[in-house]
Amino acid sequence: MDQFIVEPLFGSGPIHWYTVTNVTLWMGLSVVALVLVMLVGTSKRALVPGRAQSIGELAYGFVHKMVEDVAGRDAVPYFPYIMTLFMFIVLSNFLGLLPM
């Protein structure tokens, strides 16, 4: 249960108005992992998709269909935000499985 304890990484007090904690470190790693996954998935696009492109297209299609089914056609303009949020949560959960 040590993973749920929020501890500052540098010193004991805030740096100006912000305290860098272990939670912000893991969130930063999630964002970096999300950017890397998106770059790898979109770097070598082809007519016949490879493994990374196929996984990216599956995730894209899944979230797009879910947005349309749940919120209708009016929510499609919000799809990029929802897709980014979905991928951030999925990668954060995967990183949470790693032992600290």
C-alpha positions as CSV (number, residue, x, y, z in Angstrom):
1,M,0.0,0.0,0.0
2,D,3.0,2.3,-0.1
3,Q,2.1,3.2,-3.7
4,F,-0.8,5.3,-2.4
5,I,1.3,7.5,-0.2
6,V,2.0,10.9,-1.7
7,E,5.5,12.1,-0.9
8,P,7.5,15.1,-2.1
9,L,10.5,14.2,-4.2
10,F,12.7,17.3,-3.5
11,G,12.9,18.6,0.1
12,S,10.0,18.8,2.5
13,G,8.3,22.0,1.5
14,P,6.9,23.5,-1.7
15,I,9.0,25.0,-4.3
16,H,7.4,28.4,-4.6
17,W,3.8,27.3,-4.9
18,Y,4.2,23.8,-6.3
19,T,5.4,20.6,-4.7
20,V,6.8,17.9,-7.0
21,T,5.6,14.5,-5.7
22,N,5.8,10.9,-6.7
23,V,2.3,11.2,-8.3
24,T,3.4,14.1,-10.5
25,L,6.4,12.0,-11.6
26,W,4.2,9.1,-12.6
27,M,1.8,11.4,-14.4
28,G,4.7,13.0,-16.3
29,L,5.9,9.5,-17.3
30,S,2.4,8.7,-18.5
31,V,2.4,11.8,-20.7
32,V,5.8,11.0,-22.1
33,A,4.7,7.4,-22.8
34,L,1.5,8.6,-24.4
35,V,3.4,10.9,-26.8
36,L,5.9,8.1,-27.6
37,V,3.1,5.6,-28.3
38,M,1.3,8.1,-30.6
39,L,4.5,9.0,-32.4
40,V,5.4,5.4,-33.0
41,G,1.9,4.5,-34.0
42,T,1.7,7.2,-36.6
43,S,5.2,7.4,-37.9
44,K,5.1,4.7,-40.5
45,R,1.6,4.9,-41.9
46,A,1.0,2.6,-44.9
47,L,-1.8,1.3,-47.0
48,V,-1.2,-2.2,-45.5
49,P,-0.8,-1.4,-41.8
50,G,1.9,-2.9,-39.6
51,R,1.5,-4.0,-36.0
52,A,1.7,-0.6,-34.4
53,Q,-0.6,1.0,-36.9
54,S,-3.1,-1.8,-36.6
55,I,-3.2,-1.4,-32.8
56,G,-3.6,2.4,-33.2
57,E,-6.4,2.0,-35.7
58,L,-8.2,-0.5,-33.4
59,A,-8.0,1.9,-30.4
60,Y,-9.1,4.8,-32.6
61,G,-12.1,2.9,-34.0
62,F,-13.1,1.6,-30.5
63,V,-13.1,5.0,-28.9
64,H,-14.7,6.7,-31.9
65,K,-17.6,4.2,-32.0
66,M,-18.0,4.4,-28.3
67,V,-18.3,8.2,-28.5
68,E,-20.8,8.0,-31.3
69,D,-22.9,5.3,-29.5
70,V,-23.0,7.0,-26.1
71,A,-23.2,10.7,-27.0
72,G,-24.4,10.7,-30.6
73,R,-23.0,12.6,-33.7
74,D,-23.0,15.9,-31.8
75,A,-20.1,14.7,-29.6
76,V,-17.8,13.8,-32.6
77,P,-16.0,17.3,-32.4
78,Y,-14.9,16.4,-28.9
79,F,-13.5,13.1,-30.0
80,P,-9.8,14.2,-30.0
81,Y,-10.1,15.3,-26.3
82,I,-11.9,12.1,-25.4
83,M,-9.3,9.9,-27.2
84,T,-6.4,11.6,-25.5
85,L,-8.1,11.3,-22.1
86,F,-8.8,7.6,-22.8
87,M,-5.2,6.8,-23.8
88,F,-3.8,8.8,-20.8
89,I,-6.0,6.7,-18.4
90,V,-5.1,3.4,-20.1
91,L,-1.4,4.1,-20.0
92,S,-1.6,5.4,-16.4
93,N,-3.3,2.1,-15.4
94,F,-0.6,0.1,-17.2
95,L,2.2,2.1,-15.5
96,G,0.3,1.5,-12.2
97,L,0.9,-2.3,-12.7
98,L,4.7,-1.8,-12.6
99,P,6.2,-2.3,-9.2
100,M,7.8,0.8,-7.7
